Amino acid sequence: MTPNFRPVALEHASRLVNHGPTVLVTSAAGDRRNVMAAAWSMPVEFTPPRIAVVIDKHTFTRELVIASGAFGICIPGTVLAGLTYAVGSESGRSVDKFAVHGIVARPGPVLGVPLIEAGCAAWLECRLIREAHTEDAYDTCFAEVVAAAADERIFANGRWTFGDDNVELQTIHHLGAGNFVRPGGVLRTKPMPASPARDTAGES
Ligand SMILES: Cc1cc2nc3c(=O)[nH]c(=O)nc-3n(C[C@H](O)[C@H](O)[C@H](O)COP(=O)(O)O)c2cc1C
């Protein structure tokens, strides 16, 4: 792992995607590897942690994920917005996007999927949950998270911290057509105390 990356406890892994960041889905099978952008992913189960990600049936990524039964979810920071848009706009069928864009990947600790750390805030290594009856019908893939890690400068002790000192690692959220927003204003709140509405009609 790169110096600032630390393992994330699996019970906290869902928080890495809870706020809906655009992610990089990495995959490999045989001697082929690939990476694509995905704006649609979410946690779906607590224990074991499971997530859903939409991987279009026609993508090369989908082919590799079905072949290998595994994929990585890497969470790019603002510094990788251009790369994210690029790998979401071209297919790995004809090019090795890692080579073309000079992306360095390391094998995941459990399944060996290629994981990107430079410029990323975190990653999750995922085992595909095979759903033979839905594989041809739906783009959504379900998977169990088997390992996770995050850059401690932005995610530590199960919590994200967004500040002026880590803008480059802040997550990106796709608005469409290559426009992204990053989490600018964090609202810190507490549950509002109960305050039953009072019917004041007729009071004088
Ligand atoms: C910002 C962004 C978000 C995207 N989100 C998704 C997504 O959630 N699901 C999906 O199937 N494709 C999504 N795409 C499109 C794929 O990344 C695109 O089809 C990619 O070229 C597939 O690459 P591949 O054939 O090498 O797997 C997105 C593209 C961009 C640029």
The ligand as a MOL file (V3000), in Angstrom:
LIG
                    3D

  0  0  0     0  0            999 V3000
M  V30 BEGIN CTAB
M  V30 COUNTS 31 33 0 0 0
M  V30 BEGIN ATOM
M  V30 1 C -18.5350 10.1050 -15.3670 0
M  V30 2 C -19.0120 8.8270 -16.0030 0
M  V30 3 C -19.8350 7.9770 -15.2900 0
M  V30 4 C -20.2620 6.7760 -15.8470 0
M  V30 5 N -21.0720 5.9510 -15.1290 0
M  V30 6 C -21.3980 4.7250 -15.6130 0
M  V30 7 C -22.1390 3.8120 -14.8200 0
M  V30 8 O -22.5210 4.0680 -13.6740 0
M  V30 9 N -22.4160 2.5920 -15.3620 0
M  V30 10 C -22.0110 2.2330 -16.6230 0
M  V30 11 O -22.2780 1.1000 -17.0560 0
M  V30 12 N -21.3100 3.0970 -17.4010 0
M  V30 13 C -20.9800 4.3200 -16.9120 0
M  V30 14 N -20.2340 5.1750 -17.6730 0
M  V30 15 C -19.8180 4.7610 -19.0140 0
M  V30 16 C -18.6310 3.7680 -19.0190 0
M  V30 17 O -17.5900 4.2310 -18.1860 0
M  V30 18 C -18.1740 3.6290 -20.4660 0
M  V30 19 O -19.1610 2.9120 -21.1980 0
M  V30 20 C -16.8100 2.9770 -20.6370 0
M  V30 21 O -16.2990 3.3670 -21.9010 0
M  V30 22 C -16.8280 1.4720 -20.5800 0
M  V30 23 O -15.5150 1.0520 -20.7550 0
M  V30 24 P -15.1030 -0.4450 -21.0790 0
M  V30 25 O -15.8240 -0.8900 -22.3430 0
M  V30 26 O -13.6160 -0.3580 -21.2830 0
M  V30 27 O -15.4910 -1.2800 -19.9330 0
M  V30 28 C -19.8420 6.4070 -17.1610 0
M  V30 29 C -19.0090 7.2810 -17.8900 0
M  V30 30 C -18.6060 8.4910 -17.3120 0
M  V30 31 C -17.7130 9.3880 -18.0890 0
M  V30 END ATOM
M  V30 BEGIN BOND
M  V30 1 1 1 2
M  V30 2 1 2 3
M  V30 3 2 2 30
M  V30 4 2 3 4
M  V30 5 1 4 5
M  V30 6 1 4 28
M  V30 7 2 5 6
M  V30 8 1 6 7
M  V30 9 1 6 13
M  V30 10 2 7 8
M  V30 11 1 7 9
M  V30 12 1 9 10
M  V30 13 2 10 11
M  V30 14 1 10 12
M  V30 15 2 12 13
M  V30 16 1 13 14
M  V30 17 1 14 15
M  V30 18 1 14 28
M  V30 19 1 15 16
M  V30 20 1 16 17
M  V30 21 1 16 18
M  V30 22 1 18 19
M  V30 23 1 18 20
M  V30 24 1 20 21
M  V30 25 1 20 22
M  V30 26 1 22 23
M  V30 27 1 23 24
M  V30 28 2 24 25
M  V30 29 1 24 26
M  V30 30 1 24 27
M  V30 31 2 28 29
M  V30 32 1 29 30
M  V30 33 1 30 31
M  V30 END BOND
M  V30 END CTAB
M  END
